[in-house]
């Protein structure tokens, strides 16, 4: 899909789901997103499960804290434990928050795992008319991340070869990080300056362009997937309201 179209659909879905407080709407939408991933995407499921683990723990935390520490709402008590009475409204609210976290996190990971960052920036420039100066700045910064990671490892290894002591305690290691961060900061400034000179030498002015070397277009697949996405969102909202 076109990354800008996908970004608009994801943002719209989150905004719509946020206005439904029953547990069924986010549950249906969450299951629908997982079904879309199973049938229409190719992702690393082991990595997906690893990324979903902290979100699942957070969803369980929302469920537990809402049930235990939620305000007294009155109503029918459906079950009790350890002297805590859980009403039907408290349980529905807790499930709603938990399923909402799962739906939002799954939707975010769907976008992250199936979107090329460079193509996303190019799409923002071409379809969303984002400023090229800002777009290329973000793109260059993103491409610096793996370089900075390698440089961090190289500086650490170079310091150890020169006899730098390894601190025993975590707070000592944290304080000694300035010996690595200061050279990294200096190197980042030099790399940014060289990149700016290179872009200027190639005629980059930051003005909007009339043509692109790699055009990103909207085709029939985007319209088809948009329709499927909107049908899923509408079905979740109607079905959740009916079940509640």
trRosetta pair geometry for C-beta under 8 A, 3 or more apart (Angstrom, degrees):
i j d omega theta_ij theta_ji phi_ij phi_ji
1 5 5.8 -116 169 78 105 112
1 6 4.6 113 105 -57 131 111
1 114 7.8 47 32 133 100 120
1 221 6.5 -139 -94 124 61 103
1 222 5.3 111 -148 -104 79 76
1 225 5.3 -93 -91 68 122 158
2 5 4.2 73 73 10 102 111
2 6 6.7 -179 85 -10 51 86
2 123 5.8 149 -178 -136 84 136
2 127 6.8 88 167 -41 132 159
2 216 6.4 121 -136 159 91 101
2 217 7.2 -104 -92 104 121 30
2 218 5.0 -40 -33 -97 157 72
2 219 7.7 147 -42 16 108 69
2 222 4.8 5 9 -97 104 139
3 6 5.5 -58 -145 41 33 112
3 7 6.1 38 155 -24 68 105
3 115 5.1 96 -119 -146 106 111
3 116 7.3 -106 -66 53 133 68
3 119 5.6 142 -22 116 133 90
3 120 3.9 -133 162 -105 160 69
3 123 4.4 162 56 35 99 155
3 124 7.7 -54 99 -38 114 77
3 216 7.4 -30 22 180 96 147
4 7 5.5 -50 -145 34 32 114
4 8 6.5 33 155 -19 64 103
4 120 7.6 141 -55 -151 61 63
4 123 4.3 -155 -25 146 99 113
4 124 6.0 156 -87 -79 107 51
4 127 4.3 -165 50 77 164 138
4 128 5.3 -166 -134 -35 133 106
4 216 8.0 118 -1 122 108 129
5 8 5.8 -53 -150 34 31 110
5 9 6.4 30 152 -17 64 107
5 127 7.7 -71 -41 162 75 167
5 218 6.3 115 -47 -118 133 108
5 222 4.7 79 61 -161 172 118
5 225 7.8 102 124 81 126 111
5 226 6.2 -80 176 -72 118 115
6 9 5.7 -56 -148 38 32 112
6 10 6.3 32 155 -19 66 106
6 111 6.1 154 144 -122 113 91
6 114 7.7 -139 -157 96 160 110
6 115 6.5 -162 88 -85 147 119
6 225 7.9 -18 -88 119 85 135
7 10 5.8 -53 -145 36 30 110
7 11 6.3 27 157 -15 64 108
7 111 6.9 91 -94 -147 60 134
7 120 7.3 103 -50 -149 128 106
8 11 5.9 -58 -146 40 29 109
8 12 6.1 29 156 -19 65 110
9 12 5.8 -56 -143 39 28 111
9 13 6.2 29 158 -21 64 108
9 226 6.2 -143 -81 -121 129 75
9 229 4.9 11 -166 135 136 159
9 230 7.7 -103 -133 -56 104 76
10 13 5.9 -56 -148 34 28 111
10 14 6.6 26 156 -17 63 106
10 107 5.6 150 -143 162 93 108
10 108 7.3 108 -172 -90 132 48
10 110 7.6 -177 -102 79 119 105
10 111 5.1 -3 -76 -64 160 136
11 14 5.9 -57 -150 36 30 109
11 15 6.4 27 155 -17 65 108
12 15 5.8 -59 -149 38 31 110
12 16 6.3 26 157 -17 67 108
12 233 7.7 -17 117 -116 99 169
13 16 5.9 -57 -145 38 30 107
13 17 6.1 24 160 -15 67 110
13 29 7.2 156 -175 -165 112 135
13 107 6.2 -155 96 -140 134 152
13 229 7.2 -91 -64 173 127 106
13 233 5.4 -127 -115 -99 90 125
14 17 6.0 -56 -140 40 28 107
14 18 6.3 37 157 -31 62 106
14 104 5.9 71 -120 -118 104 95
14 107 6.7 -174 -66 94 94 153
15 18 5.8 -52 -153 24 28 117
15 19 7.6 21 154 -17 57 102
16 19 6.4 -64 -167 28 36 106
16 20 7.6 21 147 -12 66 106
16 233 6.1 63 80 -175 152 122
16 237 6.7 -66 157 -74 117 132
17 20 5.9 -64 -158 34 45 107
17 25 6.4 175 -138 134 78 111
17 26 5.7 91 -170 -91 119 83
17 29 5.9 -96 -101 37 129 170
17 100 6.6 159 144 -131 113 89
17 103 6.1 -138 -179 117 162 145
17 104 7.5 -165 87 -68 141 85
17 233 7.8 -106 -55 -142 90 93
17 236 7.6 -18 -99 117 98 136
17 237 8.0 -128 -94 -80 59 91
18 100 7.6 89 -102 -154 55 129
20 25 4.0 -25 130 63 150 163
20 26 7.1 176 88 -36 112 80
20 96 8.0 -145 121 -150 72 115
20 237 6.3 -150 -66 -126 147 78
20 240 6.0 61 174 107 144 144
20 241 7.4 -101 -135 -64 118 86
21 93 7.2 -13 174 -115 101 74
21 96 5.5 35 -178 -175 52 161
22 25 5.6 94 71 -2 91 99
22 92 6.7 -43 -141 179 60 114
22 96 6.2 -167 143 -96 12 119
22 240 5.4 155 85 164 119 101
22 241 6.8 148 25 -94 148 44
22 243 7.5 153 148 80 139 88
22 244 3.7 -67 -139 -80 150 153
23 26 6.8 -68 -162 47 42 97
23 27 5.9 40 151 -24 75 119
23 92 5.5 -133 -16 -159 111 66
23 95 3.6 8 -114 110 144 111
23 96 4.4 -108 -80 -68 65 65
23 98 8.0 12 -132 52 107 89
23 99 5.6 109 -161 15 77 140
23 240 7.9 -158 87 -151 34 107
23 244 7.6 141 37 -91 64 109
24 27 5.5 -63 -144 41 32 114
24 28 6.0 30 162 -19 71 107
24 239 6.8 -127 145 122 117 79
24 240 3.7 167 98 -133 92 74
24 241 7.9 -146 76 -25 120 24
24 243 4.2 160 -125 75 169 129
24 244 5.5 -148 17 -48 123 91
25 28 6.2 -56 -145 36 25 106
25 29 6.3 20 158 -14 62 110
25 236 5.3 90 -159 152 66 89
25 237 5.7 36 -134 -107 118 44
25 239 7.6 144 -100 77 60 74
25 240 2.9 -153 -65 66 68 178
25 241 7.0 40 -68 -39 112 65
25 244 7.9 -33 -25 -25 90 128
26 29 5.6 -58 -141 43 34 111
26 30 5.9 41 158 -26 69 106
26 96 6.5 113 21 -155 127 58
26 99 3.9 137 101 121 113 102
26 100 4.5 -96 -107 -79 163 58
26 102 7.3 116 152 61 112 88
26 103 4.4 -127 -165 -12 91 145
26 236 7.7 68 -83 175 17 127
26 240 7.5 78 2 -109 44 151
27 30 5.8 -54 -147 34 27 112
27 31 6.5 23 157 -13 63 107
27 95 7.7 -11 -55 160 121 106
27 99 4.6 -54 -66 -147 71 149
27 103 7.8 -103 -68 -58 20 116
27 240 7.4 141 43 -103 86 108
28 31 5.9 -57 -148 39 30 108
28 32 6.2 32 153 -21 64 109
28 235 7.0 -130 151 118 131 85
28 236 4.1 173 98 -127 110 81
28 239 5.3 132 -107 88 171 127
28 240 5.6 -138 17 -59 128 95
29 32 5.5 -55 -148 37 32 115
29 33 6.4 34 154 -22 66 102
29 103 5.0 48 94 -139 107 134
29 232 6.9 104 -129 149 69 96
29 233 6.8 37 -117 -113 113 55
29 236 3.9 52 -64 -140 83 164
29 240 8.0 -26 -22 -42 93 134
30 33 5.9 -52 -150 32 30 110
30 34 6.7 28 153 -15 63 105
30 99 5.9 -127 -11 -170 143 86
30 102 5.0 33 -129 112 146 104
30 103 4.0 -102 -72 -86 91 80
30 106 5.8 107 -144 30 79 147
31 34 5.7 -53 -149 37 34 111
31 35 6.4 37 150 -21 65 105
32 35 5.5 -53 -149 35 33 114
32 36 6.5 37 152 -20 65 101
32 232 4.4 151 163 -160 145 117
32 235 7.4 135 -87 78 150 118
32 236 6.2 -105 2 -64 143 116
33 36 5.6 -49 -151 33 34 113
33 37 6.5 35 151 -19 65 102
33 103 6.8 131 7 -147 140 70
33 106 4.9 126 104 123 138 121
33 107 5.6 -94 -124 -78 155 72
33 110 6.0 -113 -175 -43 110 149
33 232 7.6 123 -62 156 59 148
34 37 5.6 -52 -151 35 34 112
34 38 6.4 35 151 -21 65 105
34 106 6.4 -54 -63 -165 80 146
35 38 5.7 -53 -147 35 33 112
35 39 6.2 5 164 1 67 114
36 39 6.4 -73 -141 49 25 94
36 40 5.3 -40 -173 39 67 117
36 41 7.0 51 136 -9 74 109
36 110 7.3 36 93 -137 117 143
36 228 7.5 134 -111 135 116 123
36 229 7.9 45 -106 -93 156 75
36 232 7.2 -37 -51 -75 125 164
37 40 7.3 -70 -101 56 13 73
37 41 5.0 -47 -144 45 55 125
37 43 6.4 -39 -166 21 105 130
37 48 7.9 128 176 -143 148 161
37 106 7.8 -110 -25 -179 141 102
37 110 5.9 -118 -79 -109 109 103
38 41 7.9 29 0 44 12 84
40 225 7.7 151 168 -116 151 108
41 110 7.2 -156 -38 -148 170 86
41 113 7.4 83 164 105 138 110
41 114 5.3 -74 -139 -89 126 132
43 47 7.6 -117 162 66 90 104
43 48 5.6 71 130 -54 124 128
43 113 4.5 36 -126 151 127 137
43 114 6.7 -72 -72 -64 110 86
44 47 4.0 43 102 21 116 114
44 48 6.4 165 91 -19 59 85
44 113 7.6 -142 34 -150 75 123
45 48 5.1 -50 -141 37 38 118
45 49 6.2 40 158 -21 68 101
46 49 5.9 -52 -149 35 29 109
46 50 6.6 31 150 -20 61 106
47 50 5.5 -52 -149 34 35 115
47 51 6.5 30 154 -14 67 104
47 113 7.8 148 100 -115 115 121
48 51 5.9 -58 -150 39 31 106
48 52 6.1 27 153 -19 66 111
48 109 6.2 113 -141 158 86 138
48 113 6.5 -5 -89 -78 100 159
49 52 5.5 -57 -141 40 32 112
49 53 6.8 55 154 -46 61 89
50 53 5.9 -32 -160 -3 32 117
51 54 7.6 -55 -176 29 40 94
51 55 7.6 25 140 -2 65 113
51 109 5.7 144 109 -115 135 131
52 55 5.4 -67 -157 48 51 112
52 56 5.7 55 148 -29 82 105
52 105 6.6 122 -127 132 73 124
52 106 7.2 29 -111 -86 116 74
52 109 6.8 -55 -71 -30 86 166
53 56 5.7 -56 -147 33 28 111
53 57 6.6 27 156 -16 63 103
54 57 5.5 -51 -148 37 37 112
54 58 6.3 39 152 -20 66 104
55 58 5.4 -52 -149 38 34 114
55 59 6.3 38 151 -22 66 102
55 101 6.3 180 -177 154 88 98
55 102 6.8 126 140 -104 111 51
55 105 3.7 109 -152 -147 155 168
56 59 5.6 -49 -147 33 33 112
56 60 6.5 33 153 -16 64 103
56 102 7.1 48 -99 -100 64 97
57 60 5.8 -54 -150 38 32 110
57 61 6.4 38 149 -23 64 104
58 61 5.4 -51 -149 33 34 116
58 62 6.6 38 152 -19 65 99
58 101 5.7 -147 109 -177 102 148
59 62 5.7 -49 -152 33 34 112
59 63 6.5 36 149 -19 64 104
59 97 7.8 169 -147 123 67 72
59 98 4.3 88 179 -156 90 74
59 99 7.6 87 -155 -58 125 23
59 101 4.1 -170 -91 81 87 129
59 102 5.2 32 -93 -49 156 88
59 105 7.8 -107 -48 9 115 138
60 63 5.4 -51 -148 36 36 115
60 64 6.1 32 156 -18 68 107
60 98 6.9 59 -78 -131 30 119
61 64 5.9 -55 -141 39 30 107
61 65 6.0 18 165 -10 66 112
62 65 6.4 -61 -137 43 23 101
62 66 6.0 22 164 -19 62 114
62 94 7.1 160 132 -157 75 68
62 97 4.3 -137 160 127 128 117
62 98 5.2 178 83 -78 110 66
62 101 5.9 160 8 -21 150 142
63 66 6.2 -64 -148 37 20 107
63 67 6.4 14 159 -14 60 112
63 94 4.8 84 -144 168 58 103
63 95 6.9 45 -118 -83 102 43
63 97 7.0 -176 -71 78 53 99
63 98 4.1 20 -61 -67 102 134
64 67 6.0 -63 -151 38 27 107
64 68 6.0 5 163 -3 67 116
64 94 7.9 117 -26 -157 15 128
65 68 6.0 -63 -133 48 29 99
65 69 5.2 -26 -174 33 71 115
65 70 7.8 116 134 -47 56 75
66 69 7.3 -60 -102 59 14 74
66 70 4.8 41 -179 -64 55 116
66 90 6.9 169 145 -174 86 80
66 93 5.9 -146 173 111 133 96
66 94 3.8 173 90 -100 125 85
66 97 5.7 148 -46 33 154 144
67 70 6.3 -7 -99 -1 9 118
67 84 7.5 84 145 143 87 136
67 86 5.6 -11 -158 -114 98 121
67 90 6.1 105 -122 148 55 111
67 91 6.8 40 -106 -95 101 60
67 94 4.9 15 -53 -82 83 160
68 84 6.1 -43 -125 -141 66 160
70 73 7.4 -25 138 -20 113 107
70 90 5.0 153 84 -138 150 106
70 93 6.8 128 -135 85 149 133
70 94 7.1 -101 -47 -63 144 100
73 87 5.6 -140 68 66 100 147
73 89 4.5 -107 115 84 150 134
73 90 5.8 178 23 -54 125 84
74 87 6.7 84 108 -105 18 163
74 89 7.9 27 71 27 54 136
75 87 4.4 98 74 -173 103 131
75 88 5.6 -104 138 40 129 92
75 89 5.1 106 27 -4 162 111
76 87 6.2 120 73 -153 42 82
76 88 5.0 28 68 -12 96 118
77 80 6.4 14 171 -54 124 98
77 85 4.8 -52 -127 -171 127 108
77 86 6.8 104 -153 68 74 42
77 87 5.6 -62 -94 -94 51 63
78 86 6.1 -55 54 99 87 90
78 87 6.8 98 0 -162 86 24
78 88 5.3 103 -38 -75 120 71
78 91 6.1 -44 43 -8 140 151
79 86 5.5 -6 68 54 72 112
80 83 7.5 -7 177 -136 107 7
80 84 6.4 170 -155 81 69 46
80 85 4.9 -25 -102 -101 102 60
80 86 6.7 -178 -89 14 44 77
81 84 6.0 -16 68 53 62 93
81 86 7.8 8 17 -11 86 115
86 90 5.4 -129 -160 84 70 126
86 91 5.5 78 160 -59 112 99
87 90 4.7 96 54 7 79 102
87 91 7.0 -148 92 -4 41 88
88 91 5.9 -58 -148 38 29 110
88 92 6.3 28 155 -18 65 108
89 92 5.8 -55 -145 38 31 110
89 93 6.3 31 156 -19 65 107
90 93 5.8 -58 -148 38 29 110
90 94 6.3 29 155 -19 65 107
91 94 5.7 -53 -145 36 30 111
91 95 6.4 28 157 -15 64 106
92 95 5.9 -55 -146 40 30 108
92 96 6.2 36 153 -25 63 107
92 244 7.7 98 -155 -135 133 105
93 96 5.5 -52 -148 32 31 116
93 97 6.6 28 156 -16 64 103
94 97 6.0 -55 -151 35 31 107
94 98 6.3 26 154 -15 65 110
95 98 5.7 -58 -143 41 33 110
95 99 5.9 24 162 -12 69 110
96 99 6.2 -58 -140 42 24 103
96 100 6.1 28 157 -24 61 111
97 100 5.6 -57 -146 34 28 114
97 101 6.6 30 155 -20 63 102
98 101 6.0 -53 -156 31 31 110
98 102 6.7 25 150 -13 64 107
99 102 5.5 -54 -147 40 38 112
99 103 6.1 39 154 -22 69 105
100 103 5.7 -51 -143 37 31 110
100 104 6.2 26 159 -15 65 108
101 104 6.1 -58 -143 40 27 106
101 105 6.1 20 161 -14 64 113
102 105 6.0 -58 -140 41 26 106
102 106 6.1 25 161 -17 64 110
103 106 6.0 -58 -145 39 26 108
103 107 6.2 24 157 -18 63 110
104 107 5.8 -57 -146 38 28 111
104 108 6.3 29 155 -20 64 107
105 108 5.7 -53 -146 36 31 112
105 109 6.3 27 157 -15 65 107
106 109 5.9 -57 -145 41 30 107
106 110 6.3 39 152 -27 63 104
107 110 5.5 -48 -149 29 31 117
107 111 6.8 28 153 -15 62 102
108 111 5.9 -56 -156 36 33 108
108 112 6.2 26 151 -15 68 110
109 112 5.4 -55 -138 42 36 110
109 113 5.7 27 165 -15 72 111
110 113 6.4 -59 -135 41 21 101
110 114 6.2 -13 172 10 58 120
111 114 6.8 -82 -140 50 19 90
111 115 5.6 0 174 -11 63 132
112 115 6.5 -68 -126 38 17 103
115 119 7.2 -142 -176 73 70 105
115 120 5.3 52 166 -64 115 121
116 119 3.9 62 79 17 111 113
116 120 6.5 -176 87 -18 54 83
117 120 5.4 -54 -147 32 32 117
117 121 6.6 31 156 -18 65 101
117 139 7.7 155 135 -121 97 72
117 142 5.6 -151 144 169 145 158
118 121 5.9 -52 -152 34 33 109
118 122 6.5 31 151 -15 65 107
118 139 6.3 74 -120 -139 72 112
118 142 7.9 -164 -71 90 69 138
119 122 5.6 -54 -146 41 35 112
119 123 6.1 38 153 -22 66 106
119 216 6.1 134 -166 -101 83 135
120 123 5.7 -55 -148 36 29 112
120 124 6.5 33 152 -22 63 103
121 124 5.6 -50 -150 32 33 114
121 125 6.7 31 152 -17 63 103
121 130 8.0 -100 -162 76 62 143
121 135 5.1 135 -178 -169 97 94
121 136 7.8 121 160 -78 134 36
121 138 6.1 -173 -115 88 126 112
121 139 4.8 163 122 -73 174 106
121 142 7.9 -154 -44 16 140 145
122 125 5.8 -55 -154 35 34 111
122 126 6.2 15 157 -7 68 113
122 135 7.8 112 -82 173 33 134
122 212 7.0 121 -162 -174 107 151
122 214 6.1 -41 -150 93 160 107
122 216 5.0 127 115 -17 106 131
123 126 5.9 -64 -137 46 31 100
123 127 5.4 -9 179 17 73 115
123 128 7.2 57 132 1 69 100
123 216 4.5 -92 -85 113 77 153
124 127 7.1 -57 -109 55 17 82
124 128 4.6 -38 -153 47 57 124
124 130 4.2 6 145 6 99 139
124 135 6.0 179 88 -111 112 117
125 128 7.4 5 -28 57 11 79
125 129 7.4 36 -169 -123 35 17
125 130 5.2 -77 -85 60 50 88
125 132 5.8 60 -132 -89 126 71
125 135 4.8 3 -67 -81 109 174
125 209 7.9 26 160 34 124 105
125 212 7.7 125 103 -88 123 140
126 212 6.3 -65 -84 -13 121 152
126 215 6.8 129 -130 -150 158 65
126 216 5.3 155 46 53 146 93
127 216 7.1 -79 -23 98 106 105
127 218 6.9 95 -105 -42 131 112
129 208 7.4 -8 -153 -118 83 129
130 134 6.2 -101 165 77 99 115
130 135 5.1 113 110 -64 115 111
131 134 4.3 75 74 14 104 104
131 135 6.5 -176 89 -12 51 88
131 206 7.1 8 172 -176 99 90
131 208 7.9 -88 -130 -71 51 81
132 135 5.3 -57 -136 41 34 113
132 136 5.8 25 169 -13 72 107
132 204 7.8 -146 138 -160 123 97
132 206 5.7 178 83 -151 96 42
132 207 7.1 -1 40 74 131 22
132 208 6.4 163 -14 -99 113 41
132 209 6.5 83 -68 -13 148 98
133 136 6.6 -56 -141 40 20 100
133 137 6.3 24 155 -21 57 113
133 206 3.5 23 -69 -139 107 110
134 137 5.6 -60 -149 36 29 116
134 138 6.4 27 156 -17 66 105
135 138 6.0 -58 -154 36 29 107
135 139 6.3 26 151 -18 65 110
136 139 5.3 -52 -142 39 37 115
136 140 6.1 38 158 -20 68 103
136 199 7.0 122 149 -131 144 146
136 204 7.0 -112 97 -159 175 142
137 140 6.0 -53 -145 36 27 107
137 141 6.4 27 155 -16 62 109
138 141 5.7 -58 -148 39 30 112
138 142 6.3 32 154 -21 65 106
139 142 5.8 -53 -148 34 30 111
139 143 6.5 23 156 -13 64 107
140 143 5.9 -59 -147 41 32 107
140 144 6.5 40 151 -29 64 104
140 192 7.8 108 136 -122 129 72
140 195 5.5 119 -158 170 139 152
141 144 5.6 -51 -152 25 33 117
141 145 7.6 53 150 -41 59 86
142 145 6.0 -31 -169 -6 40 115
143 146 7.5 -46 -172 29 46 95
143 147 7.4 39 140 -7 65 114
144 147 5.3 -69 -158 47 49 115
144 148 5.7 50 149 -27 83 105
144 188 7.1 77 179 -134 140 92
144 191 6.6 129 -124 121 116 141
144 192 8.0 -4 -90 -73 152 81
145 148 5.8 -55 -145 34 28 109
145 149 6.6 31 155 -21 62 104
146 149 5.4 -50 -148 33 37 116
146 150 6.5 35 155 -16 67 102
147 150 5.9 -55 -152 38 32 108
147 151 6.2 30 151 -18 66 109
147 191 7.2 148 122 -139 146 162
148 151 5.5 -54 -143 40 33 113
148 152 6.3 43 154 -27 65 101
148 184 6.6 73 -153 -164 91 114
148 188 6.7 22 -100 -87 112 108
149 152 5.7 -49 -152 27 30 115
149 153 6.9 25 152 -13 61 103
150 153 5.9 -56 -155 37 35 109
150 154 6.3 33 151 -20 68 108
151 154 5.5 -53 -143 38 35 113
151 155 6.3 35 158 -20 67 104
151 184 6.0 131 118 -118 118 88
151 187 5.9 -165 -171 107 152 158
152 155 6.2 -55 -148 35 26 108
152 156 6.6 26 154 -17 61 108
152 180 6.4 60 -148 170 74 123
152 184 6.2 18 -86 -94 74 138
153 156 5.8 -58 -151 37 31 112
153 157 6.3 26 156 -15 67 109
154 157 5.9 -58 -146 40 30 107
154 158 6.1 31 156 -21 66 108
155 158 5.7 -53 -143 37 30 112
155 159 6.4 30 157 -18 64 106
155 180 5.1 131 111 -139 128 83
155 183 5.4 164 -127 84 139 134
155 184 6.5 -102 -8 -58 160 89
156 159 6.0 -58 -151 36 28 109
156 160 6.5 26 154 -17 64 106
156 180 6.0 6 -71 -107 78 133
157 160 5.7 -54 -148 36 34 111
157 161 6.4 36 153 -20 66 104
158 161 5.7 -53 -149 35 32 112
158 162 6.5 21 154 -9 64 110
159 162 5.8 -63 -148 44 33 106
159 164 3.9 0 158 0 94 148
159 179 6.5 98 -119 133 154 124
159 180 7.2 -94 -11 -80 149 86
160 163 7.8 96 -176 -35 31 9
160 164 5.7 -76 -83 52 39 95
160 166 7.4 25 -112 -60 103 99
164 179 7.2 167 -139 127 144 157
166 173 7.9 5 -172 -98 66 101
167 172 3.5 -158 -174 115 139 113
167 173 4.5 -163 68 -65 121 65
167 175 7.9 115 -78 54 170 90
167 176 5.5 178 -20 -6 133 142
168 172 6.6 42 49 48 58 143
169 172 4.5 90 64 7 87 106
169 173 7.1 -156 94 -6 45 85
170 173 5.6 -54 -149 37 35 111
170 174 6.3 39 151 -23 66 104
171 174 5.4 -48 -147 33 35 116
171 175 6.5 34 154 -17 64 102
172 175 5.8 -53 -148 37 33 108
172 176 6.3 29 154 -17 66 109
173 176 5.7 -58 -144 40 32 110
173 177 7.0 56 151 -46 61 89
174 177 5.8 -33 -165 -5 35 118
175 178 7.0 -30 173 0 49 105
176 179 5.8 -26 178 13 70 114
176 180 7.9 58 133 -5 72 97
177 180 5.5 -58 -164 41 56 107
177 181 5.6 49 143 -22 84 111
178 181 5.5 -56 -129 43 37 108
178 182 5.8 41 171 -26 71 105
179 182 6.8 -41 -135 28 19 107
179 183 7.7 11 161 -2 49 105
180 183 6.6 -66 -161 42 32 101
180 184 6.2 29 150 -18 68 116
181 184 5.4 -60 -146 41 34 115
181 185 6.1 38 156 -25 69 103
182 185 5.7 -49 -146 32 30 112
182 186 6.7 29 155 -16 62 104
183 186 5.6 -54 -147 38 36 111
183 187 6.2 35 155 -18 67 107
184 187 5.6 -56 -146 40 31 111
184 188 6.2 35 154 -23 66 105
185 188 5.7 -51 -146 33 31 112
185 189 6.6 32 154 -20 63 102
186 189 5.9 -53 -152 32 32 111
186 190 6.7 29 152 -16 64 105
187 190 5.7 -55 -150 37 35 111
187 191 6.3 34 154 -18 68 106
188 191 5.7 -53 -145 38 32 110
188 192 6.2 33 156 -19 66 106
189 192 5.8 -55 -146 37 29 111
189 193 6.4 29 155 -20 63 107
190 193 5.7 -56 -148 36 31 111
190 194 6.4 28 155 -17 65 106
191 194 5.8 -55 -147 38 32 109
191 195 6.3 32 154 -20 65 107
192 195 5.7 -54 -146 36 31 112
192 196 6.4 33 154 -21 64 105
193 196 5.7 -52 -148 34 31 112
193 197 6.5 30 153 -16 64 105
194 197 5.8 -54 -148 38 33 110
194 198 6.2 33 153 -21 66 107
195 198 5.6 -55 -146 37 31 112
195 199 6.3 29 156 -17 66 106
196 199 5.9 -55 -146 37 29 108
196 200 6.3 27 156 -16 64 109
197 200 5.8 -58 -147 40 30 110
197 201 6.2 32 155 -22 65 108
198 201 5.7 -54 -146 35 29 112
198 202 6.5 18 156 -10 63 109
199 202 5.9 -64 -149 43 31 104
199 204 4.0 -40 168 36 91 143
200 203 7.9 85 -178 -43 31 10
200 204 6.1 -82 -81 56 34 86
209 212 6.2 105 104 -71 135 73
211 215 7.9 -57 -165 -72 65 107
212 215 5.1 134 71 -80 107 62
212 216 7.8 -31 93 4 153 73
218 222 4.9 -84 -157 54 79 157
218 223 7.6 88 163 -42 99 83
219 222 5.9 113 56 7 51 98
219 223 7.8 -107 117 2 37 92
220 223 5.6 -56 -152 39 42 110
220 224 6.1 42 152 -21 72 106
221 224 5.7 -55 -145 38 32 112
221 225 6.1 25 159 -13 67 109
222 225 6.0 -57 -141 42 27 105
222 226 6.1 33 156 -24 63 109
223 226 5.6 -53 -145 35 29 115
223 227 6.5 32 155 -20 62 103
224 227 5.9 -56 -156 33 30 111
224 228 6.6 27 150 -16 65 105
225 228 5.5 -50 -146 37 38 112
225 229 6.1 40 154 -21 67 106
226 229 5.6 -54 -146 37 30 113
226 230 6.2 26 157 -15 65 108
227 230 5.9 -57 -144 39 29 107
227 231 6.2 31 156 -20 64 107
228 231 5.7 -55 -147 36 29 112
228 232 6.4 31 153 -20 63 105
229 232 5.7 -55 -152 35 30 112
229 233 6.4 28 152 -17 65 106
230 233 5.5 -51 -145 37 35 112
230 234 6.1 33 156 -17 67 106
231 234 5.8 -55 -142 40 29 108
231 235 6.0 30 157 -19 64 109
232 235 5.8 -56 -143 38 26 111
232 236 6.3 28 157 -21 62 107
233 236 5.9 -56 -150 34 28 111
233 237 6.5 24 155 -16 63 108
234 237 5.9 -57 -147 37 31 109
234 238 6.2 20 160 -9 67 110
235 238 6.1 -59 -140 44 28 103
235 239 5.6 21 164 -13 66 118
236 239 6.0 -59 -133 46 21 106
236 240 5.8 23 165 -19 61 114
237 240 6.1 -56 -141 38 21 109
237 241 6.4 18 160 -15 59 109
238 241 6.0 -59 -148 38 28 108
238 242 6.2 25 155 -18 64 110
239 242 5.7 -56 -144 37 30 110
239 243 6.2 25 159 -16 66 109
240 243 5.9 -57 -141 39 29 106
240 244 6.2 23 161 -16 64 111
241 244 6.0 -59 -144 39 28 108
